[in-house]
Amino acid sequence: DPSYTGPDPSRIEKVTLELVVANDYRVEIASDRQLDVRGEMVFLPGARASGNVKDGSNQRVLVFDYGLPTANQIAGFTFELNDLAGFEGYAELNINHQFRQYPNPRLNQHRAASSTADAWVANLSRKAYPYFLFGEAFSMSPGYTTAMQVVSETGDIDYTAELQRYEFVEDNDDQDRRPDWKRKGWGQGDEEIFPGWDENNDFISDFNQNDNEISPNRVPDYEEPFMRFHSDRPEFLYGVDMNHNQWIDRFENDEEADYPYRRDRKGYNVYGGVFVVPDVRLTVGQERVRQIADDRRERATYLQLSADVDRVGWGRLRLFQDVRKVRDTIRDDLLQWLQPPNNRGDLFPVRDVLPAQNTWINSTWIGLERTTPAGLQLVNKLKWLLYHQRDGERELALRGAREQGSFFGVINKAEYRMSVGKLILRPGWKSEFRRETPVVAREPKRRELSELLILLSRYPIFRHSFLELGAEYLIFSQLRDPRPPGAEDSFKEIVGALQLTNLSDYMGYRLTTIVGLQVTHRDFEVEPTQTHTRGFMTVYAGVER
């Protein structure tokens, strides 16, 4: 530039910027040395205000040195306490130094500038049966990072390429052998992530067990004939939702590194309780969290009751009860595994609609499993989830929320196994009722009832071959009039299936060959009747033990 009158660019060692800032400021910096693969400038964060100040009380002169990221360092220590007068404790402090230098390749020595961010956590617990106590406090700076952008094979840096980012801490929410994201050294990533939905550890969703790459299955097990009897919808799962985003915590997936807590959070959680009897636990707790870089907070006071009682002759009774008063305006978005109609399942962004900004929340789950002396197996489940908003009509209208959002569902099953000579018969009955009122007012309500009768039979015809026949009769009742968008009309369905299975050995392999035919006849109340016929043949080869 002929009009340039500044110092010789080849001799510049440092560039210092001074800005007068106030309120909720955020400073990002770009230059012609911070580029993406298309040669466009990329803005990188420089500084950010704490909280959401609006009155100018935090006015200051912000001074910092410009530079490109050159190094990232984590230094810290941990402290553990084991059985000291019955107390257990853990504390960890990490200091993150992010170094940068002014990009002048003509210099032999450069001046380094740095910024720091800290992360710490501490917890203390004590158990003195029947009592227990636990407390934790934490702080995760919004600028804390365990990632570093590295050069490509050509020596260039693309500041927007996640694949060229090296991570000290992986993102592996499903805790399998593969990190979830695509990063330097692991470009494959993990495209099937469903934490808590793979209890048998076969790397396949528990709600779509007969899906694989060779033969994709686009119908979830809870809707597929002969699979739906034993598979229940994920809406009937239960657990703790501490961040109040309508997803049970142990099933959550995100795109963040697996830190103990999310970044940009500071707070504490304290709870204590008592074992009323060995199988029944009562807990009372309080949680306080605030977002460091924004004026958002989470306050919750909760009472939990859990029980798992197994008695001979009575069966197994499980109870989970959670009642809490919540004020939560912190957004916790997720990336969840969902299976829309005619889809194998995929990861979809799930936005936190902030359903508990001033809310009473009740979560009740009851399960009873019993086998009678005659061999009749009974399974009963009930789930009731209620969001009762404490704000007025005007506030709810501005947020687009209903005064009450709820989910109420009941599942009842009965199954019996009998033998008539070599013939094995397994009749069953399943009833599923679901009533749902979303918190978001624009989402439709649902009210449905399904009644399913099933009969399975198995008869050996050779030493290693057997014939299986099955029949299902399903009555689905749509109890909302008019029908909600995307919901099914009422219908009656009959499904019949015939399957021949043969087991054989071949050169050290155990071969399982399945050949069958399935016919489905569905009679709608409104639409024309549908009949589907499906034939299938599958061969499984496994190594003999």
Secondary structure, DSSP 8 states (H G I E B T S, - for coil): -TT--SS-GGG---EEEEEEE-SS-EEEE--TTSB-TTS-B--EEEEE-SS---SSTT-EEEEEEE-EEEEEEEEEEEEEEEEETTEEEEEEEEEEEEEEE---TT-SS--EEEEEEEEEEEEEEEEETTEEEEEEEEEE-TT---EEE---TTS---TT-GGGEEESS---TT-SSS-SS-BTTB-S--S---TTS-TT-SSS-TT-TT--SSS---S-GGGSTTTTTT---GGG-----TT-SSS-GGG---SS---SS-SSEEEEEEEEEEEEETTEEEEEEEEEEEETTSS-EEEEEEEEEEEEEEETTTEEEEEEEEEEEEEE-----EEEEE--TT---EEEEE----TTSSEEEEEEEEEEEEE-TT--EEEEEEEEEEEEE-S-HHHHHHHTB-SEEEEEEEEEEEE--EEETTEEEEEEEEEEEEEEE-SBTTS--EEEEEEEEEEEEEEEEETTEEEEEEEEEEEEEE-SSS--TT----EEEEEEEEEEEEEEEETTEEEEEEEEEEEEEEEESSS--EEEEEEEEEEEEEE--
